[in-house]
Amino acid sequence: MNYELRIISYLCTKFNDFMKKLTPFLGILLIIIGTMVLIATRFSSLSTHNSLLLAGLLCIIGGIWLHIRSIKQDSKF
């Protein structure tokens, strides 16, 4: 059982390191995902479904907010 806890602890540490590297780019990723959702709804004739359009819009707005927040945290002002 002790061996299992060490494996879980190791995996959690690796995941934490990965997320720390990914965090500055999370806003940009959300903007890209939101844009892809909007493009997919346009070309697959799903533009009449407001939930998909709203999901794309919320991804873009959330991505912009996260990107601005990450820039402010890196700034010295």
C-alpha positions, -999 to +999 in steps of 0.1 A: +000+000+000+029+023+007+041+018-029+007+029-042+009+061-023+043+069-036+031+064-072+001+086-066+023+113-050+047+111-079+019+114-105+004+144-086+037+161-085+042+156-123+007+168-130+013+199-108+045+207-127+027+203-160-001+226-150+023+253-138+039+253-173+005+253-190-012+281-169+003+311-188-011+297-221-045+287-208-062+319-219-049+316-254-060+279-255-095+289-245-096+316-272-085+290-298-111+264-286-139+290-286-129+301-321-129+265-333-163+259-318-177+289-337-161+278-369-174+242-365-210+255-359-207+276-391-195+249-414-217+221-400-249+241-402-254+240-364-255+278-362-292+276-352-282+260-319-277+289-295-261+267-268-231+259-291-227+296-301-229+306-265-203+280-255-179+294-281-185+329-270-180+321-233-148+303-241-135+333-259-145+357-232-130+335-205-098+331-225-095+369-228-101+373-191-075+346-182-049+360-206-053+395-192-050+381-157-018+362-165-003+393-180-012+414-150+004+388-126+036+389-146+038+426-147+058+446-122+032+475-121 
